[in-house]
Amino acid sequence: MVYAAACKAVYPSSILGVASSARTQGRFALPFPAVTNSNSSTATVLFDRFRLLFSSIPVVIVVLVVRFLVQEVWDIGEVATFGEIGSVITGVTLILGFMLGGVLADYKESERLPAVVGVGLAGFQSACALALTAKDQDHAWATARVAAVGEAVLGWLQGQRSDAEMWAAQADLSRLVTDIEKSGGGTHYLGRMMTVNGELTATLNRIAVIRNTSFVQSGYVLMTFLVFILQLSLAVVTFPSTVMSWIAPSVLSLAYAYLLLLVRDLDNPFGHGDNEGHGSGADVDITPVENAVAALRRAG
């Protein structure tokens, strides 16, 4: 009964209703409304999604220009046929497949991490609020401190804060546990806070490792070298058909240049601060963290 009364004091009935509805549907819903980014224009969103495609086009142009010089200006004879460079294409495809499979494994894991962080911030704040409400104390000061940590974590994910700044802010959660204990918070609430804080710290550590560690640096060297050799081969290879001698090199050059950039982009799914803060289309969605921080701001 005390727990139920405290819940009603901390969260409005509308929020509790949303959480209850989510449980009946077999899903977990964060106890705060979604936040949309109204500042992002449609043009910016489209450009971010097609950024890799636009970045690959200059490579295609260079290949076609070199091909024109070789075939039309310098009139160099047959260097190699398309069938003869098949081994090069096979080698490039294998290394690209290996690298893409490796970065996708981390990417799939990264997709769920922002939700874990958002749930952790909301759960820690609710434990703080319930512990203080059960003692008939105001919890606004504790919520404000959790909100400050959430702001630091969100700024870090957006590339606006360094690792050191984020960890310095996150350390306040441990101090907050001690302060609530001094305020008479129940041991079950304190235990829950310590558990959530440990899970949140582990998740942030995992995000930091993914952001700061590249997948097999030697593999990147080999992949880049093979893609360069393939692009050079496409510039000089001959085709039986005049039309295909321009279409095939264009398509293959675009495809392999795009895949090279895609592998590099997927290697850091938390690059939201890259490209002057626009990130890229391959970044994971950090909306759960944004929603959690927005809810903490309102609650504080």
N, C-alpha and C positions, 0 to 999 in steps of 0.2 A: 504494500500500500504506500509506504513511504517513497519507494522507487517510482511508482506510478505518479504520485503527486509531484515529485521532483521533475519527472519528464514533462508533465503538463506545465510546470513553471518555466522550464528552460525553453521548450519548443512550442510554438503555436499549434492549435489543433489541426490546422491545414497541413502543416509539415508532417505531423504524426500520421495523418490520414494518408498522405502520399507514401510514406515509408511502409505503412501497413498494406496498402494496395500493391506495392511492389513485391512484398513478401508473398502475398497470395498468388501472384503471377509467377513465382519461382525465380524472381530476379532480385538483385540488390539495387536499390536506387539511393543516390546520395540525398540527404535531407536538405536540399537547397535547389532553387530553380536554375535552369540553364541560362547561361550568359552568352549572348551573341556579339560578335565583333562588327559593329555597324560602320567602323571607320574604313574597313577594307572594301575598296571598290571592286566592281566586277572585273574591270580590266586588269587590276593588280592580281586578283585571284587567278585569272586565266593565264596571265604571264608567268606566275609562279608554277602553275601546273605544266606549262609547256616550256619552262626554262631550259631543261635538258635538250629538248628538240631544237630550240633556237641556238643553243650553244654548240650543237653538232653541225649545224648548217655551214659554218665557216670551213670546217674540215672537208666537207663535200665540195665546196667551191674551190679549195686549194687543189684537191685531187683532179677536178675537171679542168682547171687551168693548166696544171702540169700535163695532163693527158692531151689537151689541145696543142700545147707546145711540142710534145713528143710526136704526135701524129700528124699535125698540120703544118707547123712552123719548121721544126727541125727535120721532119720527114724521116725519122728513124724507122728502120725496118722492124720486122717481127722480133720481139724480145722474148715473149712467152705467151702461150695460149692459156685460156681460162682453165682448161683441164690440167695443165701443168702446175698451176698454183693451188690445186685442190688440197695438197698436203699442208700448205700454209693456212688455208681456211680451216682445215680440220684441227690443227694445233691451236689456233686462236679460239675456236669454238670450245675446245676442251678446257683451256685455262679460264676462259670467261665463265663457263658453267661451274667450274670448281670454285672460283671466287664468288660468284653470285650465290651459290648454295651456302657458302660459309657466312656471308653477311646477312642473308635472309634468316638464318637461325637466330642471330642476335636481334634482328629487326622484329621477328614475331614475338620474342620475349619483351622487347621494348614497348610494344603496343599496349600492354596491360599495365606497365609501370606507372604512368601518370594517374590512372584510376586508383592504384594502390596508395599513391602519395595523397591524392585528394581525400580518400576514405580515412587515411591515417590522421590527417589534419582535423577533419570533422570529428573523428572518434575521440581524439585527444581532447579537443575543446569540449565535447559533450561530457566526457568523464570529469573534467575540471569543473564544469558548470554544475553537474549533479552532485559532486562532492561538496561544493560550497553551498548549494541550495539546500541540501539535506541538513546543514548546520545553520540555516537561516542567515546566510551571508551573501553579500552581493558578489556576483561572479564576473562583472564587467572588466575588472582589472586583469583577470586571468585570460579572458577572451581576447583582450587587446594585445596581450603578450603573444598568444598563439597566432593572432592575425599578423603581428610583426614578423614572426617566423615564416608564416605563409607567404608574405610579401617578398621576403628574402629568397625563398625557394623558387617562387614564380619568376623573380628577376634573374635568378641564376639560370633557370631553364630558358629564358628568353635571351640569354647572353648579355645581360646588363650588369651582372655581378660575378665576381670571381669565385672560385672554389673556396678560398679562405674566408671570404665575406659570408658566404652561405653557411659554412660550417660554424663560424663564430656566432651567427644568429641562431642556428639550430640548437646550439648548446644551451640556449636559454630554456628549452623544454625540460631538461634535467633539473635545472635550478627551480623551475616552476613546480615540479613534483615536490621538492623539499619545502617550498613556501606554502603549498597547500597542506602538506603534512603538519606544518607549524600552525596552520589555521584550524586544525582539528579534523581534516578530511579522513574519511573512513579508510581502513586498510584495503578493503576490496576495491575501492575506487583508485587508490594509489597503485595497487597491483596492476589494475587495468591500464592506467596511464603509463607505467613502466613498460608493460608489454607492447602497447601501441608505439611508444617512443622507440623501442628496440626494432620493431618491424619497419618503422619509418626510416630509421637510420640505415638499416640494411638495404632498403630500397634505394635511398639516395646514393649510397655507396655503389650500388650496382649501376645506377645511371651514370655516375662519374666515371666508372671503369669503361663503360660502353662509349662514352663521349671522348675519352682521352686515349683510347687504345685502338689502333688500326688493325685490321685483320691481315695477318701474314704480309709484312712489308716486302719480303723477297718475292712473294707472289704478285704484288703490284708492279714490281720492276719488270718481271717477265711478261706480265699481261700488257703493260704499256709498250714494251719493246715489240712484241708480236703484233699488236694492233698497228703500230707504226710501219712494220714491214708489210703488213697486209695492205695498208693504205697506199704505200709506195708501189706494190705489185699491181693494184687496181689502176694506178695511173699509167702503167706501161703495157698491161696485158692486151692482147688482141682478141677480137671476137669475129666469128664468121659473118654476123649480121651487123650492118652499119648502125641501125637503130639501137640494137642491144648493146653495142659498144659504148653507148652513152647512158642508157637506162640502167643496165646491170651494175656498172661501177658506182653510179649515184646511189642506188638503193643499198648496196652492200656497204659502201663507205658510211652512209648515214646510220645504218643498223649497228655496225660495230663501234662507231664513235659514240653512239647513244648508249650502248651497253657498257662501254668503258666508263662513261660519266655516271651511269646509273649505279654501277658497283661502288664507285667512290662516294656517291651521294647516300646510298643505303648504309654505308659503313658508319655513318654518324646520324642516326635517326633523331638526335636531339640538337641538330644544328639550327635552331630557331633564331639564333643571333647572327647567322651568316647572311651574306648578300645584303648588307646594310639593314639588318633586322627583319628582312622579308623571309628568311629561311628558304626552304625549297619544298617542292611538291612531295618529296619523300620523307619529310619530317612527320613523326607520329603526332597524334592529336593530344594537346595538353589542356583541352577544355575542362576535364575534371578538376585539374589544379586551379584553373581560373575560376571555376564555379565555387570551389571550396573557399578560395581567398575572398571572393565577392561576398559569400555568406558570412564569413568571419568579420568582414568590414561592417556589414549591417548589424550583426549581433553585438559588435563592440560599441 
